[in-house]
């Protein structure tokens, strides 16, 4: 795993995901990490290739971005894309869509 992100940027991304998007992370884990039974998902890592979550207090799972990210500004778009893909796979509406 390599990362173009500084340790401070990684911590800020994790904090933002955990504070503001915990439910979205859980949807990503359920839909794209093949863990439909997961009840919690904490963002525990971010690098150029993907995002890592710790689920249900212990197991770590990774979800690939689908492309190599080269700058922090790409993370938001990548997370939104994963979230929408997971919603589609799970058959649930994405936030703001009906």
N, C-alpha and C positions, 0 to 999 in steps of 0.2 A: 504494500500500500504506500503510495506516495501522495504528497499533497502540495499544492501551490499555496495553501492557506497558512497563515501564521498561527501559532498556538492560540493567540488572543482571538483571532477570527473564528477558529474552531470552537472555542469556548462560547463566544457570542452566538454563534449559530445554534449550538446545542441548547444554550439557555433560552433563546427565542423559541426554538421548537418545543422545548419542554414546558415553558411558561405559557405560550400562546397557541400551540398546535398539537397538544398531546392527543386529542381525539383523531386528528388527521394522521399522526404517526401510527396510531393503532390501526386505522383503516389500511394504511400502506402495508403494515406487517401482516394483517389478516389476508389482504388480497394479493400481495406480491411476494411475500416470504413464505407462503404456504403454511401459515399458522392461524387458521380460522378460529381456533379455540383460545387464542391469546386474549388476556383480559387487561393487560397493561403493556405499554411500550414507552420506554425512555430512550431518547436519542442519546447515544453514547459515543458516537464517532462520525466524522465526516472527512472524506478525502477526495481526491480527483476522480476516483473510480466509483464511489458510492457512499451510502449512508448506513450507519450501523445503529441497531437498536438493541437494548437489553429488555427482554420480555419476561413478564411474570417474575421479576426479581432475580433472574439468573442467566437464562440462555441468551446468547448473543446471536443475532441474525443480521445479514447484510443484504441490502438491495442495491443493485447496480444502477447508476444513472442512465446507462445506455450509450453514453459518450463520455469522453474524458473532459472534465471541467478544468479550465485554466485560470479562472478568476472568480472571486467571491460573488460577484454580481450574478453569476450563472446559477448559483445554488437555489435561489427563489424559484426561478422558472423550472428547474429540474424537480424540485419538491412538488410544485403544483402539477407538473406532468405526471409524476408518480402517483400523487393523490387521485387525480382524475382517472388514471389507468386502473388503479385499485378499485375505485368506485364502480367503474364499468365492469370489472371482473366479478365484483361482489353483487352487482345488480342493485346498487343503492344510489340514490341521487347525490351528486356532489353539492356542497354548500352553494346556495345561490341558483341552483338549477332545479327545475321541477318537471 
